[in-house]
Amino acid sequence: MRPLRSAAVLAAASLLLFGCSNASEGGGSEAAQGEAADIVEDEAAPEASANPQVDTGDRAVIYEAVLEVEDADADGVAEQAWDLAESFGGYVTDDERDRATGEEAAYSSAHLVLRVPSEQFTEAMDGLAALAESERYRSVTTEDVTEATVDLAAHIATKSASVERVRGLLAEAASVTAILELEAELAQREGELASLESQLEDLQDRVAMSTIDFTVITPAEAEEAEGYAGPDSFWDGVVVGFKGAVNLLVGVSVVIGVLLPFLPVAALVAAAVIVPIRLARKRRNAKAPTAGPLLPAAPPMPATPPRQ
């Protein structure tokens, strides 16, 4: 038994020495590749490297809403919406207003995108609706992103660990080839880590701050009162009749103006049709035979007297 154990020990020592000599001859490149392969294997199972400190007790929910209201002073309601968002600790990311084209210059509509803390989402919606005279439309959507947040946090933890390992290998690399390979690998992993962190920050921002799409519209005014029975006095009748005559003249002038450019074309078409017809008629008259002299008509026969 002892000779067998001695032989086994000698064989293991020779293998260890042989491996060390190969590692010294190959440089740091193969070691770096082996470590990189280990990192890839670790990333294949991110659940094992997940951050155990991630708290999944509180749900991460995104709140988004669309609110449309009506008010005669759309500009004033929009300004009050600014103040309301700031009072809740929020802000306005977009503000678009359309001015009416009537005789009086005033905003006819206003469209705002507000970000408010999710804790004050309900209060903000009720406060915005109370600013206007009436509410036209309300829509609220929610999205639970708890699992997505936890997954991103786990991937970020795993990717951060792999980046640190590659940085350690890069600090210990001795050959130029190993340094170049590790730098390329490190740049790729840092880019992936930055992308994951950006996605997580976006989700966390949308969870912390709710989005409200707020629109204020000025109600349309009725052009004529119901039950209109015509002018109330002689002068009103004259005015209405004069306006009607003017509108008629304007309509006739518009029709004439529209048809005027087509008159030359109509004249050419008429000439192309009428002129050949007249020429053909003249030719037929010229070719017709001349008639002979007319004979005098016979005198009328005398009436016979009646018989006795």
Backbone as numpy.savetxt, mean C-alpha at the origin, in Angstrom:
# Nx Ny Nz CAx CAy CAz Cx Cy Cz
47.92 -61.04 31.57 47.10 -59.83 31.57 47.95 -58.59 31.57
49.06 -58.62 32.38 49.89 -57.42 32.43 50.54 -57.11 31.10
51.05 -58.11 30.33 51.60 -57.77 29.01 50.56 -57.15 28.10
49.31 -57.63 28.18 48.28 -57.05 27.31 48.01 -55.60 27.70
47.95 -55.30 29.02 47.70 -53.92 29.44 48.85 -53.02 29.01
50.06 -53.51 29.11 51.23 -52.70 28.71 51.17 -52.39 27.23
50.79 -53.38 26.44 50.70 -53.15 24.99 49.62 -52.14 24.66
48.49 -52.18 25.38 47.41 -51.23 25.12 47.83 -49.83 25.46
48.55 -49.67 26.58 49.02 -48.34 26.98 49.99 -47.77 25.96
50.91 -48.62 25.47 51.88 -48.18 24.45 51.17 -47.77 23.16
50.15 -48.52 22.77 49.43 -48.18 21.53 48.70 -46.85 21.67
48.07 -46.62 22.82 47.37 -45.34 23.02 48.35 -44.18 23.02
49.53 -44.38 23.63 50.51 -43.29 23.65 51.02 -42.98 22.26
51.23 -44.04 21.45 51.70 -43.81 20.09 50.66 -43.07 19.25
49.38 -43.42 19.43 48.31 -42.71 18.70 48.24 -41.26 19.11
48.39 -40.98 20.40 48.35 -39.60 20.87 49.50 -38.79 20.30
50.68 -39.39 20.28 51.83 -38.68 19.71 51.66 -38.46 18.22
51.09 -39.46 17.55 50.88 -39.32 16.10 49.87 -38.21 15.81
48.83 -38.13 16.59 47.83 -37.07 16.40 48.41 -35.70 16.67
49.22 -35.56 17.70 49.82 -34.26 18.00 50.76 -33.82 16.90
51.52 -34.79 16.32 52.43 -34.41 15.23 51.66 -33.96 14.01
50.52 -34.62 13.70 49.72 -34.18 12.55 49.12 -32.81 12.78
48.68 -32.52 14.01 48.10 -31.22 14.30 49.14 -30.13 14.16
50.37 -30.38 14.59 51.43 -29.37 14.46 51.81 -29.16 13.03
51.75 -30.20 12.19 52.11 -30.03 10.78 51.00 -29.33 10.01
49.74 -29.59 10.30 48.63 -29.01 9.55 48.34 -27.58 9.93
48.88 -27.06 11.03 48.63 -25.68 11.43 47.30 -25.56 12.11
46.81 -24.31 12.24 45.57 -24.03 12.97 44.34 -24.12 12.10
44.51 -24.42 10.77 43.36 -24.43 9.88 42.40 -25.55 10.21
42.94 -26.81 10.38 42.07 -27.94 10.65 41.39 -27.80 11.99
42.08 -27.27 12.96 41.47 -27.07 14.27 40.33 -26.07 14.19
40.57 -25.01 13.40 39.52 -24.01 13.25 38.31 -24.60 12.56
38.56 -25.45 11.53 37.44 -26.07 10.85 36.67 -27.00 11.77
37.43 -27.75 12.64 36.75 -28.63 13.60 35.90 -27.86 14.58
36.42 -26.74 15.07 35.64 -25.93 15.99 34.41 -25.34 15.31
34.60 -24.90 14.03 33.46 -24.37 13.29 32.39 -25.42 13.09
32.81 -26.68 12.84 31.84 -27.76 12.69 31.09 -27.99 14.00
31.81 -27.90 15.13 31.13 -28.06 16.42 30.10 -26.96 16.63
30.43 -25.73 16.18 29.50 -24.63 16.34 28.25 -24.86 15.52
28.42 -25.38 14.29 27.28 -25.68 13.44 26.39 -26.72 14.08
27.02 -27.77 14.70 26.22 -28.79 15.36 25.45 -28.22 16.54
26.08 -27.30 17.26 25.38 -26.68 18.39 24.19 -25.87 17.92
24.30 -25.19 16.75 23.21 -24.38 16.24 22.07 -25.23 15.71
22.34 -26.49 15.36 21.28 -27.35 14.84 20.23 -27.65 15.90
20.58 -27.50 17.18 19.62 -27.74 18.26 19.60 -26.55 19.19
18.94 -25.45 18.76 18.93 -24.24 19.58 18.16 -24.40 20.87
17.27 -25.41 20.96 16.51 -25.56 22.18 17.44 -25.90 23.35
18.51 -26.65 23.09 19.40 -27.02 24.16 20.18 -25.84 24.69
20.38 -24.79 23.82 21.14 -23.62 24.22 20.24 -22.44 24.51
18.95 -22.66 24.61 18.03 -21.55 24.84 18.29 -20.91 26.19
18.00 -19.63 26.25 18.23 -18.90 27.48 17.18 -19.33 28.52
17.58 -19.96 29.61 16.58 -20.42 30.58 15.92 -19.29 31.34
16.45 -18.05 31.21 15.91 -16.93 31.95 14.77 -16.22 31.21
14.42 -16.67 29.99 13.33 -16.05 29.25 12.01 -16.31 29.97
11.30 -15.27 30.30 10.04 -15.37 31.05 8.88 -15.48 30.08
8.18 -16.61 30.09 7.03 -16.83 29.21 5.72 -16.67 29.95
5.76 -16.15 31.18 4.52 -15.98 31.93 3.65 -14.88 31.35
4.23 -13.74 30.99 3.49 -12.63 30.41 3.41 -12.82 28.90
2.20 -12.72 28.38 2.00 -12.90 26.95 2.39 -11.64 26.22
3.04 -11.78 25.09 3.42 -10.65 24.22 2.35 -10.52 23.14
1.55 -9.46 23.23 0.42 -9.26 22.32 0.57 -7.91 21.63
0.34 -7.91 20.33 0.39 -6.69 19.52 -1.03 -6.21 19.29
-1.28 -4.92 19.59 -2.60 -4.31 19.39 -2.50 -3.28 18.25
-3.41 -3.41 17.28 -3.51 -2.46 16.18 -4.99 -2.14 15.95
-5.29 -0.88 15.61 -6.68 -0.47 15.47 -6.83 0.54 14.35
-8.06 0.60 13.81 -8.45 1.59 12.81 -9.69 2.29 13.34
-9.65 3.62 13.38 -10.75 4.40 13.93 -11.05 5.56 12.99
-12.33 5.67 12.56 -12.78 6.76 11.70 -13.92 7.51 12.39
-13.83 8.84 12.40 -14.84 9.67 13.04 -15.22 10.81 12.11
-16.32 11.49 12.46 -16.80 12.65 11.71 -16.87 13.86 12.63
-16.42 14.99 12.10 -16.51 16.24 12.85 -16.38 17.40 11.87
-17.09 18.48 12.18 -17.05 19.65 11.29 -15.68 20.31 11.27
-14.93 20.19 12.35 -13.59 20.79 12.45 -12.57 19.67 12.49
-12.25 19.13 11.32 -11.30 18.02 11.26 -9.92 18.45 11.71
-9.52 19.68 11.40 -8.20 20.16 11.79 -8.09 20.26 13.31
-9.13 20.77 13.95 -9.11 20.88 15.41 -9.04 19.53 16.09
-9.79 18.55 15.58 -9.75 17.20 16.16 -8.36 16.59 15.98
-7.74 16.83 14.85 -6.39 16.30 14.63 -5.39 16.89 15.62
-5.49 18.17 15.87 -4.58 18.79 16.84 -4.81 18.24 18.24
-6.07 18.00 18.61 -6.36 17.41 19.91 -5.85 15.97 19.99
-5.88 15.25 18.86 -5.35 13.88 18.85 -3.85 13.88 19.13
-3.12 14.86 18.58 -1.70 15.01 18.91 -1.50 15.13 20.41
-2.26 16.04 21.04 -2.12 16.27 22.47 -2.48 15.02 23.27
-3.52 14.30 22.82 -3.94 13.10 23.53 -2.86 12.03 23.49
-2.25 11.82 22.31 -1.19 10.81 22.20 0.00 11.16 23.10
0.37 12.42 23.13 1.49 12.83 23.97 1.15 12.71 25.45
-0.11 12.92 25.81 -0.49 12.80 27.22 -0.38 11.36 27.71
-0.55 10.39 26.82 -0.39 8.98 27.18 1.06 8.50 27.07
1.96 9.39 26.71 3.35 8.98 26.52 3.63 8.44 25.14
2.76 8.72 24.18 2.96 8.24 22.81 3.37 9.36 21.88
3.21 9.12 20.59 3.61 10.08 19.58 2.88 9.79 18.28
3.00 10.70 17.32 2.35 10.58 16.00 3.45 10.34 14.97
3.30 9.28 14.18 4.29 8.95 13.16 3.91 9.45 11.77
2.63 9.75 11.54 2.20 10.18 10.21 1.02 11.13 10.38
1.00 12.21 9.58 -0.07 13.21 9.65 -0.32 13.72 8.24
-1.48 13.37 7.67 -1.86 13.81 6.33 -3.22 14.49 6.40
-3.32 15.69 5.80 -4.56 16.45 5.85 -4.91 16.96 4.45
-6.20 16.92 4.13 -6.70 17.38 2.83 -7.55 18.62 3.06
-7.25 19.68 2.30 -8.00 20.91 2.44 -9.15 20.92 1.44
-10.33 21.37 1.91 -11.51 21.43 1.05 -11.32 22.50 -0.02
-11.96 22.31 -1.18 -11.84 23.23 -2.31 -13.01 24.20 -2.41
-13.82 24.32 -1.37 -14.96 25.21 -1.41 -14.57 26.66 -1.22
-15.57 27.52 -1.02 -15.30 28.94 -0.85 -14.54 29.21 0.44
-14.85 28.49 1.51 -14.16 28.67 2.78 -13.01 27.68 2.86
-11.80 28.18 3.19 -10.62 27.34 3.29 -10.63 26.62 4.64
-10.76 25.30 4.63 -10.78 24.51 5.86 -10.38 23.08 5.51
-9.84 22.37 6.50 -9.49 20.98 6.28 -10.76 20.14 6.18
-10.86 19.35 5.16 -12.02 18.48 5.00 -11.77 17.10 5.59
-10.50 16.71 5.76 -10.19 15.41 6.36 -8.78 15.44 6.91
-8.52 14.55 7.85 -7.19 14.42 8.45 -6.96 12.95 8.76
-5.74 12.49 8.48 -5.37 11.08 8.71 -4.08 11.04 9.52
-4.14 10.39 10.69 -3.00 10.31 11.59 -2.72 8.86 11.95
-1.46 8.55 12.17 -1.04 7.25 12.70 -0.38 7.50 14.05
-1.01 6.99 15.10 -0.55 7.24 16.46 0.04 5.98 17.07
1.10 6.17 17.87 1.68 5.08 18.66 1.50 5.43 20.14
0.81 4.56 20.87 0.56 4.78 22.29 0.97 3.53 23.05
1.35 3.65 24.33 1.68 2.46 25.11 0.50 1.50 25.16
0.81 0.22 25.08 -0.25 -0.79 25.04 -1.08 -0.79 26.31
-0.51 -0.35 27.43 -1.29 -0.30 28.67 -2.43 0.72 28.57
-2.25 1.76 27.78 -3.28 2.79 27.63 -4.02 2.68 26.29
-3.99 1.51 25.67 -4.61 1.37 24.35 -6.12 1.63 24.40
-6.82 1.00 25.33 -8.27 1.17 25.42 -8.64 2.61 25.74
-7.93 3.22 26.69 -8.21 4.61 27.03 -7.95 5.54 25.86
-6.90 5.25 25.09 -6.60 6.09 23.93 -7.69 5.98 22.87
-8.20 4.78 22.63 -9.27 4.61 21.64 -10.52 5.36 22.07
-10.90 5.22 23.32 -12.10 5.93 23.80 -11.89 7.45 23.77
-10.68 7.90 24.11 -10.42 9.33 24.10 -10.46 9.91 22.70
-9.94 9.19 21.72 -9.98 9.67 20.33 -11.41 9.73 19.81
-12.22 8.71 20.14 -13.61 8.71 19.69 -14.39 9.85 20.32
-14.03 10.23 21.56 -14.76 11.31 22.24 -14.39 12.69 21.70
-13.31 12.81 20.95 -12.92 14.11 20.41 -13.85 14.58 19.29
-14.50 13.67 18.59 -15.31 14.02 17.41 -16.80 13.97 17.75
-17.59 14.46 16.81 -19.04 14.49 16.99 -19.65 13.10 16.90
-19.15 12.27 15.98 -19.71 10.92 15.81 -18.62 9.98 15.35
-18.83 8.69 15.62 -17.89 7.64 15.22 -18.47 6.87 14.04
-17.64 6.69 13.01 -18.09 6.00 11.80 -17.67 4.53 11.77
-16.44 4.24 12.17 -15.91 2.87 12.00 -14.84 2.62 13.05
-14.82 1.38 13.57 -13.81 0.99 14.55 -13.44 -0.47 14.30
-12.13 -0.75 14.26 -11.65 -2.12 14.07 -10.39 -2.31 14.91
-10.37 -3.40 15.69 -9.24 -3.71 16.57 -8.76 -5.12 16.26
-7.46 -5.26 16.03 -6.86 -6.58 15.77 -5.75 -6.82 16.79
-5.62 -8.08 17.21 -4.58 -8.48 18.15 -3.79 -9.65 17.58
-2.53 -9.73 17.97 -1.66 -10.81 17.51 -0.74 -11.22 18.66
-0.82 -12.50 19.03 0.01 -13.03 20.10 1.34 -13.50 19.51
2.43 -12.83 19.90 3.76 -13.14 19.36 4.67 -13.64 20.46
4.10 -14.28 21.48 4.92 -14.77 22.58 5.90 -15.84 22.11
5.40 -16.82 21.36 6.28 -17.89 20.89 7.35 -17.36 19.95
6.98 -16.44 19.08 7.98 -15.88 18.17 9.05 -15.12 18.94
8.67 -14.42 19.99 9.65 -13.70 20.80 10.60 -14.65 21.51
10.06 -15.72 22.07 10.90 -16.71 22.77 11.85 -17.39 21.79
11.35 -17.75 20.60 12.20 -18.40 19.61 13.34 -17.48 19.17
13.01 -16.21 18.93 14.06 -15.28 18.53 15.10 -15.10 19.64
14.65 -15.03 20.88 15.60 -14.91 21.99 16.51 -16.13 22.08
15.95 -17.33 21.84 16.77 -18.54 21.87 17.78 -18.55 20.74
17.36 -18.18 19.55 18.29 -18.13 18.42 19.38 -17.09 18.64
19.01 -15.97 19.24 20.01 -14.93 19.50 21.04 -15.42 20.50
20.58 -16.15 21.55 21.53 -16.68 22.53 22.49 -17.68 21.89
21.95 -18.56 21.04 22.80 -19.54 20.37 23.77 -18.88 19.41
23.26 -17.92 18.65 24.12 -17.24 17.68 25.20 -16.42 18.39
24.87 -15.80 19.51 25.86 -15.03 20.25 26.99 -15.93 20.76
26.60 -17.12 21.24 27.62 -18.06 21.71 28.54 -18.50 20.57
27.96 -18.76 19.40 28.79 -19.18 18.27 29.72 -18.06 17.81
29.22 -16.80 17.86 30.07 -15.67 17.49 31.24 -15.55 18.44
31.01 -15.74 19.72 32.10 -15.65 20.70 33.12 -16.76 20.49
32.67 -17.94 20.14 33.60 -19.06 19.90 34.46 -18.80 18.68
33.83 -18.25 17.62 34.62 -17.94 16.42 35.63 -16.84 16.73
35.26 -15.88 17.53 36.20 -14.82 17.91 37.37 -15.38 18.70
37.09 -16.36 19.58 38.19 -16.99 20.31 39.12 -17.76 19.40
38.55 -18.48 18.42 39.39 -19.20 17.46 40.21 -18.24 16.61
39.61 -17.10 16.25 40.33 -16.12 15.45 41.51 -15.54 16.22
41.35 -15.36 17.53 42.45 -14.83 18.34 43.59 -15.83 18.47
43.29 -17.14 18.38 44.32 -18.16 18.51 44.86 -18.65 17.17
44.28 -18.20 16.04 44.73 -18.69 14.73 46.15 -18.22 14.44
46.93 -19.11 13.81 48.34 -18.80 13.52 48.60 -18.63 12.04
47.86 -19.34 11.17 48.12 -19.27 9.73 47.20 -18.24 9.07
47.63 -17.75 7.90 46.85 -16.76 7.16 45.55 -17.37 6.66
45.62 -18.63 6.21 44.41 -19.29 5.71 43.35 -19.42 6.79
43.77 -19.82 7.97 42.81 -19.95 9.07 42.22 -18.61 9.45
43.05 -17.57 9.44 42.54 -16.23 9.79 41.50 -15.77 8.79
41.76 -15.96 7.49 40.80 -15.53 6.47 39.50 -16.30 6.58
39.59 -17.61 6.79 38.37 -18.41 6.90 37.55 -18.01 8.13
38.25 -17.79 9.24 37.54 -17.43 10.46 36.93 -16.03 10.38
37.62 -15.10 9.72 37.06 -13.75 9.56 35.80 -13.77 8.70
35.80 -14.57 7.61 34.60 -14.67 6.78 33.46 -15.31 7.57
33.78 -16.35 8.33 32.74 -17.00 9.13 32.21 -16.06 10.20
33.10 -15.29 10.80 32.68 -14.36 11.85 31.78 -13.26 11.27
32.12 -12.74 10.09 31.29 -11.70 9.48 29.90 -12.23 9.16
29.81 -13.45 8.65 28.51 -14.04 8.34 27.67 -14.21 9.60
28.29 -14.73 10.65 27.54 -14.99 11.88 27.13 -13.68 12.56
27.97 -12.66 12.51 27.60 -11.37 13.08 26.44 -10.74 12.31
26.42 -10.90 10.98 25.29 -10.40 10.21 24.00 -11.12 10.57
24.05 -12.42 10.72 22.85 -13.17 11.11 22.40 -12.77 12.51
23.35 -12.55 13.42 22.99 -12.13 14.77 22.33 -10.75 14.77
22.86 -9.82 13.97 22.27 -8.49 13.88 20.85 -8.55 13.32
20.61 -9.42 12.33 19.26 -9.56 11.76 18.28 -10.10 12.80
18.70 -11.10 13.56 17.83 -11.65 14.60 17.52 -10.61 15.67
18.53 -9.85 16.08 18.31 -8.82 17.09 17.37 -7.74 16.58
17.47 -7.39 15.28 16.57 -6.39 14.71 15.13 -6.89 14.70
14.93 -8.17 14.36 13.58 -8.73 14.37 12.99 -8.73 15.78
13.81 -9.08 16.77 13.32 -9.11 18.14 12.99 -7.70 18.63
13.82 -6.72 18.28 13.53 -5.34 18.68 12.24 -4.83 18.04
12.00 -5.20 16.79 10.76 -4.77 16.13 9.54 -5.37 16.82
9.60 -6.66 17.15 8.48 -7.28 17.85 8.26 -6.64 19.22
9.33 -6.43 19.94 9.19 -5.82 21.26 8.63 -4.41 21.18
9.02 -3.67 20.15 8.49 -2.32 19.99 7.00 -2.35 19.67
6.58 -3.26 18.80 5.17 -3.36 18.46 4.33 -3.86 19.64
4.94 -4.67 20.49 4.22 -5.12 21.69 4.09 -3.98 22.68
5.16 -3.21 22.87 5.14 -2.13 23.86 4.28 -0.95 23.43
4.30 -0.63 22.13 3.57 0.54 21.62 2.54 0.09 20.59
1.27 0.33 20.89 0.20 -0.03 19.97 0.07 1.03 18.87
-0.49 0.61 17.74 -0.65 1.50 16.58 -2.13 1.75 16.33
-2.49 3.02 16.18 -3.88 3.42 15.92 -3.91 4.25 14.64
-4.65 3.78 13.66 -4.85 4.50 12.40 -6.11 5.35 12.56
-5.95 6.67 12.71 -7.04 7.57 13.07 -7.35 8.50 11.90
-8.64 8.55 11.50 -9.08 9.38 10.39 -10.27 10.23 10.83
-10.21 11.53 10.51 -11.29 12.46 10.79 -11.82 12.98 9.46
-13.14 12.90 9.25 -13.77 13.32 8.00 -14.83 14.35 8.31
-14.85 15.41 7.52 -15.89 16.44 7.67 -17.18 15.94 7.02
-18.32 15.96 7.71 -19.57 15.47 7.10 -19.99 16.35 5.95
-20.53 15.72 4.91 -20.99 16.46 3.73 -22.27 17.21 4.05
-22.37 18.47 3.58 -23.56 19.30 3.80 -24.57 19.07 2.69
-25.85 19.10 3.05 -26.92 18.92 2.05 -26.98 20.14 1.14
-27.02 19.91 -0.17 -27.05 21.01 -1.13 -28.40 21.74 -1.13
-29.51 21.03 -1.00 -30.83 21.64 -1.03 -31.67 21.05 0.09
-32.53 21.87 0.64 -33.41 21.39 1.70 -34.50 20.52 1.10
-34.98 19.58 1.90 -36.03 18.69 1.42 -37.34 19.47 1.25
-38.13 19.12 0.26 -39.41 19.78 0.01 -39.30 21.14 -0.65
-38.25 21.39 -1.44 -38.09 22.68 -2.11 -39.18 22.86 -3.16
-39.93 24.02 -3.07 -41.09 24.25 -3.95 -40.87 25.36 -4.95
-39.67 25.85 -5.16 -39.41 26.89 -6.14 -39.20 28.25 -5.50
-39.08 29.30 -6.31 -38.84 30.65 -5.78 -40.01 31.15 -4.95
-39.67 32.01 -4.00 -40.68 32.53 -3.08 -41.28 33.86 -3.53
-40.65 34.59 -4.48 -41.15 35.90 -4.88 -40.91 36.10 -6.37
-41.45 37.23 -6.87 -41.29 37.55 -8.29 -39.82 37.73 -8.65
-39.11 38.44 -7.79 -37.69 38.67 -8.08 -36.90 37.36 -8.07
-37.24 36.47 -7.11 -36.57 35.16 -7.10 -36.87 34.39 -8.38
-38.12 34.51 -8.90 -38.43 33.84 -10.16 -37.64 34.40 -11.31
-37.48 35.76 -11.34 -36.68 36.37 -12.40 -35.25 35.88 -12.35
-34.70 35.82 -11.14 -33.32 35.36 -10.99 -33.16 33.91 -11.44
-34.12 33.06 -11.03 -34.06 31.65 -11.42 -34.19 31.52 -12.93
-35.15 32.30 -13.54 -35.30 32.23 -14.99 -34.07 32.72 -15.72
-33.46 33.82 -15.20 -32.25 34.33 -15.84 -31.11 33.30 -15.78
-30.98 32.65 -14.61 -29.95 31.62 -14.49 -30.22 30.45 -15.42
-31.52 30.11 -15.57 -31.83 29.03 -16.49 -31.51 29.39 -17.92
-31.82 30.67 -18.32 -31.50 31.09 -19.68 -30.00 31.09 -19.92
-29.26 31.57 -18.92 -27.80 31.58 -19.05 -27.26 30.16 -19.18
-27.80 29.26 -18.36 -27.34 27.87 -18.44 -27.68 27.26 -19.79
-28.87 27.63 -20.36 -29.22 27.13 -21.68 -28.26 27.63 -22.74
-27.96 28.96 -22.70 -27.00 29.51 -23.67 -25.63 28.88 -23.53
-25.25 28.67 -22.29 -23.95 28.02 -22.08 -23.95 26.62 -22.65
-25.06 25.88 -22.42 -25.13 24.53 -22.96 -25.11 24.51 -24.47
-25.86 25.44 -25.10 -25.86 25.51 -26.57 -24.49 25.86 -27.10
-23.82 26.83 -26.43 -22.49 27.21 -26.89 -21.50 26.06 -26.75
-21.67 25.27 -25.68 -20.79 24.12 -25.51 -21.01 23.11 -26.62
-22.31 22.87 -26.97 -22.60 21.92 -28.05 -22.02 22.43 -29.37
-22.20 23.74 -29.63 -21.65 24.30 -30.87 -20.13 24.19 -30.87
-19.52 24.49 -29.74 -18.07 24.37 -29.67 -17.58 22.96 -29.90
-18.37 21.98 -29.42 -17.97 20.59 -29.64 -18.13 20.19 -31.10
-19.23 20.65 -31.74 -19.50 20.25 -33.12 -18.71 21.07 -34.14
-18.23 22.24 -33.77 -17.56 23.12 -34.74 -16.35 22.45 -35.39
-15.50 21.79 -34.71 -14.37 21.15 -35.39 -14.77 20.08 -36.39
-15.99 19.54 -36.26 -16.43 18.49 -37.17 -17.12 19.04 -38.42
-17.39 20.36 -38.49 -18.07 20.92 -39.65 -17.27 20.76 -40.95
-15.96 21.04 -40.98 -15.22 20.80 -42.23 -15.28 19.36 -42.68
-15.20 18.45 -41.76 -15.27 17.03 -42.14 -16.64 16.70 -42.69
-17.70 17.24 -42.05 -19.05 16.99 -42.55 -19.25 17.60 -43.93
-18.65 18.80 -44.17 -18.77 19.43 -45.49 -18.08 18.58 -46.55
-16.91 18.05 -46.25 -16.21 17.20 -47.22 -17.00 15.94 -47.52
-17.58 15.35 -46.49 -18.37 14.14 -46.72 -19.59 14.44 -47.57
-20.26 15.56 -47.28 -21.44 15.93 -48.07 -21.07 16.22 -49.52
-19.95 16.91 -49.72 -19.50 17.19 -51.08 -19.17 15.91 -51.83
-18.54 14.97 -51.12 -18.19 13.71 -51.77 -19.41 12.90 -52.16
-20.54 13.14 -51.51 -21.76 12.39 -51.84 -22.63 13.14 -52.83
-22.80 14.45 -52.64 -23.75 15.22 -53.45 -23.18 15.53 -54.84
-21.91 15.91 -54.92 -21.33 16.30 -56.22 -21.40 15.17 -57.23
-21.00 13.94 -56.93 -21.13 12.86 -57.93 -22.58 12.63 -58.35
-23.51 12.78 -57.43 -24.93 12.57 -57.80 -25.38 13.63 -58.79
-25.01 14.88 -58.60 -25.42 15.94 -59.52 -24.74 15.76 -60.89
-23.47 15.38 -60.88 -22.80 15.16 -62.17 -23.45 14.03 -62.95
-23.82 12.95 -62.26 -24.47 11.84 -62.95 -25.84 12.26 -63.50
-26.53 13.09 -62.77 -27.83 13.55 -63.24 -27.67 14.43 -64.48
-26.68 15.31 -64.50 -26.45 16.14 -65.68 -26.08 15.30 -66.90
-25.31 14.28 -66.69 -24.93 13.42 -67.81 -26.15 12.69 -68.38
-27.02 12.22 -67.53 -28.22 11.55 -68.03 -29.11 12.50 -68.80
-29.22 13.74 -68.34 -30.04 14.71 -69.06 -29.44 15.04 -70.42
-28.10 15.09 -70.49 -27.45 15.41 -71.76 -27.60 14.28 -72.78
-27.61 13.04 -72.34 -27.70 11.90 -73.25 -29.15 11.58 -73.63
-30.13 12.12 -73.00 -31.54 11.81 -73.31 -31.90 12.35 -74.70
-32.72 11.62 -75.69 -33.08 12.11 -77.04 -34.02 13.29 -76.96
-33.83 14.22 -77.91 -34.70 15.41 -77.96 -36.07 15.02 -78.48
-37.08 15.49 -77.94 -38.45 15.15 -78.35 -38.87 15.96 -79.59
-39.76 15.38 -80.54 -40.22 16.06 -81.76 -41.19 17.19 -81.44
-41.62 17.97 -82.55 -42.57 19.07 -82.32 -43.90 18.52 -81.90
-44.47 19.19 -81.05 -45.77 18.77 -80.55 -46.86 19.09 -81.57
-47.78 18.18 -81.87 -48.91 18.39 -82.78 -49.97 19.19 -82.04
-50.70 20.06 -82.86 -51.77 20.82 -82.19 -52.87 19.89 -81.76
-53.37 20.22 -80.68 -54.44 19.38 -80.13 -55.70 19.50 -81.00
-56.45 18.42 -81.21 -57.69 18.40 -82.01 -58.74 19.22 -81.31
-59.57 19.97 -82.14 -60.64 20.76 -81.52 -61.66 19.86 -80.90
-62.25 20.31 -79.90 -63.25 19.47 -79.19 -64.46 19.24 -80.10
-65.03 18.09 -80.05 -66.23 17.74 -80.81 -67.42 18.44 -80.22
-68.32 18.96 -81.19 -69.51 19.63 -80.70 -70.45 18.64 -80.06
-71.06 19.10 -79.09 -72.00 18.21 -78.38 -73.24 17.98 -79.22
-73.70 16.79 -79.35 -74.91 16.44 -80.12 -76.12 16.89 -79.36
-77.11 17.46 -80.12 -78.31 17.93 -79.43 -79.12 16.73 -78.97
-79.80 16.88 -77.96 -80.64 15.75 -77.47 -81.79 15.50 -78.45
-82.17 14.28 -78.58 -83.27 13.89 -79.43 -84.59 14.24 -78.80
-85.55 14.70 -79.77 -86.89 15.06 -79.32 -87.63 13.80 -78.98
